[in-house]
Amino acid sequence: MIKLTKEQVVSIHSSLIKASGGTDGVRDDGLLESALESPFQTFDGHDFYPSIIQKAARI
């Protein structure tokens, strides 16, 4: 699975805002970073979200 960086997500968001309108920018960098890392959580060596579908749903 490709892991997107914060910079990639912000760039995609900016492109979508330019195309569709709205307010650009990130309200809370910490929340964005947390959301991007959440699908890759593990416990005792096991993924919380083992499938790509579960990871995508978690984001």
N, CA, C and O atoms as CSV, one atom per row, in Angstrom:
chain,resi,resn,atom,element,x,y,z
A,1,MET,N,N,0.840,-1.175,0.000
A,1,MET,CA,C,0.000,0.000,0.000
A,1,MET,C,C,0.884,1.236,0.000
A,1,MET,O,O,1.897,1.289,0.698
A,2,ILE,N,N,0.495,2.220,-0.782
A,2,ILE,CA,C,1.233,3.474,-0.830
A,2,ILE,C,C,0.809,4.336,0.354
A,2,ILE,O,O,-0.378,4.570,0.579
A,3,LYS,N,N,1.786,4.793,1.091
A,3,LYS,CA,C,1.523,5.631,2.260
A,3,LYS,C,C,1.714,7.096,1.855
A,3,LYS,O,O,2.824,7.517,1.532
A,4,LEU,N,N,0.625,7.866,1.876
A,4,LEU,CA,C,0.694,9.270,1.494
A,4,LEU,C,C,1.320,10.103,2.606
A,4,LEU,O,O,1.095,9.858,3.791
A,5,THR,N,N,2.110,11.091,2.197
A,5,THR,CA,C,2.689,12.020,3.162
A,5,THR,C,C,1.720,13.171,3.408
A,5,THR,O,O,0.774,13.382,2.650
A,6,LYS,N,N,1.974,13.898,4.470
A,6,LYS,CA,C,1.151,15.065,4.781
A,6,LYS,C,C,1.216,16.069,3.632
A,6,LYS,O,O,0.204,16.668,3.270
A,7,GLU,N,N,2.397,16.252,3.063
A,7,GLU,CA,C,2.571,17.202,1.970
A,7,GLU,C,C,1.764,16.789,0.739
A,7,GLU,O,O,1.186,17.640,0.063
A,8,GLN,N,N,1.722,15.489,0.445
A,8,GLN,CA,C,0.939,15.006,-0.689
A,8,GLN,C,C,-0.554,15.255,-0.473
A,8,GLN,O,O,-1.253,15.683,-1.392
A,9,VAL,N,N,-1.032,14.991,0.721
A,9,VAL,CA,C,-2.452,15.188,1.026
A,9,VAL,C,C,-2.817,16.669,0.937
A,9,VAL,O,O,-3.869,17.013,0.399
A,10,VAL,N,N,-1.969,17.537,1.453
A,10,VAL,CA,C,-2.225,18.979,1.390
A,10,VAL,C,C,-2.243,19.442,-0.064
A,10,VAL,O,O,-3.074,20.270,-0.437
A,11,SER,N,N,-1.342,18.923,-0.883
A,11,SER,CA,C,-1.307,19.276,-2.306
A,11,SER,C,C,-2.571,18.818,-3.032
A,11,SER,O,O,-3.144,19.569,-3.820
A,12,ILE,N,N,-3.001,17.592,-2.767
A,12,ILE,CA,C,-4.237,17.071,-3.372
A,12,ILE,C,C,-5.423,17.920,-2.927
A,12,ILE,O,O,-6.277,18.278,-3.739
A,13,HIS,N,N,-5.472,18.237,-1.645
A,13,HIS,CA,C,-6.558,19.066,-1.113
A,13,HIS,C,C,-6.583,20.429,-1.801
A,13,HIS,O,O,-7.648,20.908,-2.190
A,14,SER,N,N,-5.420,21.053,-1.950
A,14,SER,CA,C,-5.346,22.363,-2.601
A,14,SER,C,C,-5.837,22.295,-4.039
A,14,SER,O,O,-6.546,23.190,-4.499
A,15,SER,N,N,-5.465,21.240,-4.747
A,15,SER,CA,C,-5.923,21.066,-6.133
A,15,SER,C,C,-7.438,20.922,-6.198
A,15,SER,O,O,-8.081,21.509,-7.068
A,16,LEU,N,N,-8.006,20.150,-5.289
A,16,LEU,CA,C,-9.461,19.978,-5.257
A,16,LEU,C,C,-10.178,21.283,-4.913
A,16,LEU,O,O,-11.229,21.581,-5.480
A,17,ILE,N,N,-9.622,22.050,-3.999
A,17,ILE,CA,C,-10.220,23.331,-3.620
A,17,ILE,C,C,-10.187,24.296,-4.798
A,17,ILE,O,O,-11.161,25.011,-5.034
A,18,LYS,N,N,-9.083,24.329,-5.539
A,18,LYS,CA,C,-8.994,25.202,-6.716
A,18,LYS,C,C,-10.033,24.825,-7.758
A,18,LYS,O,O,-10.598,25.696,-8.420
A,19,ALA,N,N,-10.287,23.534,-7.908
A,19,ALA,CA,C,-11.234,23.059,-8.921
A,19,ALA,C,C,-12.687,23.235,-8.496
A,19,ALA,O,O,-13.552,23.491,-9.334
A,20,SER,N,N,-12.961,23.098,-7.199
A,20,SER,CA,C,-14.360,23.078,-6.771
A,20,SER,C,C,-14.759,24.230,-5.854
A,20,SER,O,O,-15.946,24.436,-5.598
A,21,GLY,N,N,-13.784,24.975,-5.363
A,21,GLY,CA,C,-14.087,26.077,-4.457
A,21,GLY,C,C,-14.018,25.644,-3.011
A,21,GLY,O,O,-14.031,24.454,-2.698
A,22,GLY,N,N,-13.945,26.619,-2.144
A,22,GLY,CA,C,-13.872,26.335,-0.719
A,22,GLY,C,C,-12.673,27.004,-0.090
A,22,GLY,O,O,-11.993,27.811,-0.724
A,23,THR,N,N,-12.419,26.669,1.150
A,23,THR,CA,C,-11.319,27.263,1.897
A,23,THR,C,C,-10.126,26.316,1.891
A,23,THR,O,O,-10.241,25.145,2.252
A,24,ASP,N,N,-8.987,26.842,1.477
A,24,ASP,CA,C,-7.766,26.045,1.416
A,24,ASP,C,C,-7.051,26.100,2.763
A,24,ASP,O,O,-7.248,27.031,3.544
A,25,GLY,N,N,-6.221,25.098,3.023
A,25,GLY,CA,C,-5.419,25.089,4.233
A,25,GLY,C,C,-5.779,23.938,5.158
A,25,GLY,O,O,-6.776,23.244,4.962
A,26,VAL,N,N,-4.945,23.754,6.166
A,26,VAL,CA,C,-5.132,22.688,7.153
A,26,VAL,C,C,-5.391,23.340,8.502
A,26,VAL,O,O,-4.617,24.187,8.948
A,27,ARG,N,N,-6.465,22.950,9.142
A,27,ARG,CA,C,-6.824,23.529,10.440
A,27,ARG,C,C,-5.904,23.024,11.549
A,27,ARG,O,O,-5.499,23.796,12.418
A,28,ASP,N,N,-5.569,21.719,11.523
A,28,ASP,CA,C,-4.772,21.128,12.601
A,28,ASP,C,C,-3.822,20.081,12.015
A,28,ASP,O,O,-4.246,18.986,11.646
A,29,ASP,N,N,-2.546,20.425,11.934
A,29,ASP,CA,C,-1.545,19.504,11.378
A,29,ASP,C,C,-1.485,18.191,12.155
A,29,ASP,O,O,-1.306,17.125,11.565
A,30,GLY,N,N,-1.634,18.268,13.459
A,30,GLY,CA,C,-1.573,17.068,14.293
A,30,GLY,C,C,-2.678,16.077,13.971
A,30,GLY,O,O,-2.440,14.870,13.927
A,31,LEU,N,N,-3.889,16.583,13.746
A,31,LEU,CA,C,-5.003,15.698,13.393
A,31,LEU,C,C,-4.780,15.046,12.037
A,31,LEU,O,O,-5.091,13.870,11.851
A,32,LEU,N,N,-4.240,15.810,11.088
A,32,LEU,CA,C,-3.955,15.249,9.767
A,32,LEU,C,C,-2.911,14.144,9.877
A,32,LEU,O,O,-3.088,13.065,9.311
A,33,GLU,N,N,-1.835,14.401,10.596
A,33,GLU,CA,C,-0.792,13.389,10.770
A,33,GLU,C,C,-1.340,12.143,11.465
A,33,GLU,O,O,-1.002,11.021,11.088
A,34,SER,N,N,-2.169,12.334,12.461
A,34,SER,CA,C,-2.776,11.214,13.175
A,34,SER,C,C,-3.652,10.382,12.246
A,34,SER,O,O,-3.597,9.153,12.269
A,35,ALA,N,N,-4.460,11.055,11.431
A,35,ALA,CA,C,-5.338,10.347,10.495
A,35,ALA,C,C,-4.535,9.544,9.481
A,35,ALA,O,O,-4.935,8.442,9.105
A,36,LEU,N,N,-3.410,10.084,9.037
A,36,LEU,CA,C,-2.592,9.381,8.050
A,36,LEU,C,C,-1.858,8.180,8.646
A,36,LEU,O,O,-1.589,7.211,7.936
A,37,GLU,N,N,-1.537,8.230,9.923
A,37,GLU,CA,C,-0.828,7.127,10.580
A,37,GLU,C,C,-1.767,6.056,11.123
A,37,GLU,O,O,-1.366,4.903,11.278
A,38,SER,N,N,-2.987,6.419,11.407
A,38,SER,CA,C,-3.948,5.519,12.048
A,38,SER,C,C,-4.107,4.160,11.359
A,38,SER,O,O,-4.143,3.144,12.052
A,39,PRO,N,N,-4.205,4.097,10.026
A,39,PRO,CA,C,-4.406,2.792,9.380
A,39,PRO,C,C,-3.228,1.828,9.539
A,39,PRO,O,O,-3.365,0.634,9.276
A,40,PHE,N,N,-2.084,2.336,9.964
A,40,PHE,CA,C,-0.883,1.509,10.050
A,40,PHE,C,C,-0.556,1.096,11.481
A,40,PHE,O,O,0.558,0.651,11.759
A,41,GLN,N,N,-1.519,1.240,12.389
A,41,GLN,CA,C,-1.316,0.857,13.785
A,41,GLN,C,C,-1.152,-0.656,13.907
A,41,GLN,O,O,-1.768,-1.432,13.177
A,42,THR,N,N,-0.301,-1.048,14.856
A,42,THR,CA,C,-0.110,-2.469,15.140
A,42,THR,C,C,-0.178,-2.690,16.650
A,42,THR,O,O,-0.032,-1.761,17.444
A,43,PHE,N,N,-0.401,-3.937,17.011
A,43,PHE,CA,C,-0.338,-4.350,18.410
A,43,PHE,C,C,0.226,-5.754,18.443
A,43,PHE,O,O,-0.297,-6.656,17.788
A,44,ASP,N,N,1.279,-5.938,19.193
A,44,ASP,CA,C,1.919,-7.239,19.333
A,44,ASP,C,C,2.318,-7.811,17.970
A,44,ASP,O,O,2.250,-9.019,17.742
A,45,GLY,N,N,2.734,-6.914,17.072
A,45,GLY,CA,C,3.196,-7.341,15.756
A,45,GLY,C,C,2.101,-7.610,14.740
A,45,GLY,O,O,2.386,-8.066,13.632
A,46,HIS,N,N,0.858,-7.337,15.096
A,46,HIS,CA,C,-0.267,-7.583,14.187
A,46,HIS,C,C,-0.938,-6.257,13.825
A,46,HIS,O,O,-1.144,-5.395,14.679
A,47,ASP,N,N,-1.274,-6.113,12.537
A,47,ASP,CA,C,-1.970,-4.914,12.079
A,47,ASP,C,C,-3.381,-4.863,12.647
A,47,ASP,O,O,-4.088,-5.870,12.661
A,48,PHE,N,N,-3.790,-3.676,13.119
A,48,PHE,CA,C,-5.190,-3.479,13.508
A,48,PHE,C,C,-6.084,-3.552,12.275
A,48,PHE,O,O,-7.208,-4.051,12.340
A,49,TYR,N,N,-5.576,-3.049,11.151
A,49,TYR,CA,C,-6.332,-2.984,9.901
A,49,TYR,C,C,-5.517,-3.701,8.824
A,49,TYR,O,O,-4.774,-3.055,8.086
A,50,PRO,N,N,-5.646,-5.022,8.725
A,50,PRO,CA,C,-4.763,-5.799,7.856
A,50,PRO,C,C,-5.019,-5.639,6.357
A,50,PRO,O,O,-4.078,-5.732,5.569
A,51,SER,N,N,-6.245,-5.404,5.947
A,51,SER,CA,C,-6.511,-5.330,4.504
A,51,SER,C,C,-6.474,-3.887,4.012
A,51,SER,O,O,-6.650,-2.948,4.788
A,52,ILE,N,N,-6.245,-3.730,2.724
A,52,ILE,CA,C,-6.215,-2.390,2.135
A,52,ILE,C,C,-7.577,-1.715,2.258
A,52,ILE,O,O,-7.653,-0.495,2.401
A,53,ILE,N,N,-8.644,-2.493,2.204
A,53,ILE,CA,C,-9.995,-1.935,2.343
A,53,ILE,C,C,-10.192,-1.391,3.757
A,53,ILE,O,O,-10.752,-0.309,3.932
A,54,GLN,N,N,-9.738,-2.128,4.755
A,54,GLN,CA,C,-9.853,-1.660,6.139
A,54,GLN,C,C,-9.002,-0.412,6.368
A,54,GLN,O,O,-9.422,0.515,7.061
A,55,LYS,N,N,-7.805,-0.395,5.783
A,55,LYS,CA,C,-6.936,0.773,5.918
A,55,LYS,C,C,-7.578,1.997,5.272
A,55,LYS,O,O,-7.585,3.077,5.862
A,56,ALA,N,N,-8.116,1.838,4.069
A,56,ALA,CA,C,-8.764,2.953,3.368
A,56,ALA,C,C,-9.980,3.448,4.142
A,56,ALA,O,O,-10.217,4.653,4.224
A,57,ALA,N,N,-10.744,2.533,4.705
A,57,ALA,CA,C,-11.921,2.927,5.480
A,57,ALA,C,C,-11.506,3.697,6.731
A,57,ALA,O,O,-12.212,4.609,7.161
A,58,ARG,N,N,-10.383,3.341,7.307
A,58,ARG,CA,C,-9.907,4.002,8.528
A,58,ARG,C,C,-9.517,5.451,8.267
A,58,ARG,O,O,-9.717,6.314,9.121
A,59,ILE,N,N,-8.961,5.717,7.089
A,59,ILE,CA,C,-8.582,7.095,6.757
A,59,ILE,C,C,-9.830,7.928,6.651
A,59,ILE,O,O,-9.752,9.126,6.378
